[in-house]
Amino acid sequence: MNKLLFLKPYFSEKIWGSDNLKQFGFKLPSNHTGEAWVVSGYKGKSSIITNGEYKGISLYDLYNNDKKLFNNPKTKEYPLLVKLLDCNDDLSVQVHPKDKYAKEYFNEFGKNECWYVLGAKKNGSIIYGHNAKTKKELVSQVKKGEWEKLLKNKKVKQGDFIYVPTGTIHALKSGLLIYELQQSSDVTFRLYDYDRQKVDPSRKLHIKESLDNISAPFKTPKYVKDRETIIRTKNFTLKKINNSSQKTYFYKNAKWLQCTVIDGLGELVNFNQKIKKGDSFLIVGKSIMELKVKGKIKILVSYAN
């Protein structure tokens, strides 16, 4: 018998956050809330289960104490992390470590991630990739601070999807509301931060670490997708439900499901449970992973590969 586990997010306050995440029904800690970690098994920053026999237990503790519930996954730590991001200002220009580098220096997963744009201001954009033809040119432009020459800008709108594999120079910019799916890692290297260090000296740069992980030239990453799948990589799969009546969705390759309702109101018929925008929940257990959904509702469904 499958179990339905609702989750309360871990919130992270950021210099670039605001209070826009309250549209998901969250009680925010402040009007500078940048991130809601809606599905997190990360130590010290875990989501909390809010219903049933595991009510009050962190996802971190549940995963580590009862792997049978998750169909005995191979990863010691909970492998994925889902966030909702409110970008009220430009985020720092970042690079994420590759698996081998992250394991060697930080004993963490690498940080492959992807973004689904939930909302965007007119002419919204991101930084995605770079223009350097060689590593030597990359190093030279970074050291000289030639950011306008180096960084590639990309326009984005609501409904767009972007894959950000490790080693990619990237930054979300102001006026964006983002669903982020990533490996469960909190290791990020800041390459450039618009000189915010003058205001907040704690926002250190990580130039060497960034350059260790960036490849040159930049190549737009490839990934598997089809009519029902937004992305499938070695780390994760992301699918979207755009339901209008009643339908059953099957996930034969999933050991468990991570679900976040991004719009609408409906019902999980197989659990006799109402769901609404802002709800995040897991489906765990032994039987085939399926969602029988009723109502006009949009859900992003992810799972580890």
C-alpha positions, 0 to 999 in steps of 0.5 A: 500500500502506498503512503502519501506524505505532505511536506512543510518547506524549509525556508531560506532568507536571501538578499534577493528574496521578497514575499512573493512565495506567499502566493503558494500559501506559505507562512514566510519567515520574512519579506526577504524569503528567497527559497522554499525547500519544498522537498528536502532531505538535506541535513539541517535544512530538511522538509518536515512531514505534516500528516499521518504516522510520520507527522513531525518527522524530517524527511532527512530522518525518515529517509535515513531510518527507513530506506525500505519505505523508499524501495531501498535506493542505492544512495546513502543520502536523500538524492534530490532537492526541490525548491521554489525561488523568488528572484526579486533581484539578480542572483550571483553568477554561479558555477556548480561542482561536478560529482567527482570534485564535490565528493573529493573536496566537500564530501557531497553530491555534485549539483546538476539542476534544472529550472521550470519558469513559473513566472517572469516579468516582461523581457525576463532573462537569465545568464546561461553559459559564456562566450570564451572560445578557450580556457585561456580566454575564459581565465583572462576575462574572469581575472580582468572582470570583463563580465559583459564580454564573457557572460551570455544572456538568455531571455525567458518567459513563463513555461520555459525550461532550462537544464543547468548541468555542473560546470555551467556558468548561470544566474537567475535574474530579477523578476523570476519565479522558479521551480528548481529540481537538483541533486541534493547538494548545497555546494555553490561557487560564486564567480561574480556577485555585482560587488555585493561584497562591499555591503555583505563581506560574508558573500565570498567569491570562489574564483579558483573553484569556479574555474576548476569546474567550467569547460570552454567553449560552452556547449548547450547541454543535451538531455532526453525529453518527450511528450510527457517528460520535460527532462530525463538525465542520469540523476533525475526525471521531471514530468508535468501533469496538466490535468483537466478532468480525471486521469491516472498517471503511471511512473513505472521507473520510479521508486518514489515520487516527489510532487509539487502543485504549481497551479489549480485545485484538485483531488488525488482520487486514489488517496481521497485527498484534496490538493491545491497550489503550493502543496508538495508531497511524496508518494512512497511504498511498495506498489506501482507508482501512480497518481489518479488525479481529478480537477483542473490542476498542474503538478510537477512530478520528479523522481531519482533515476 
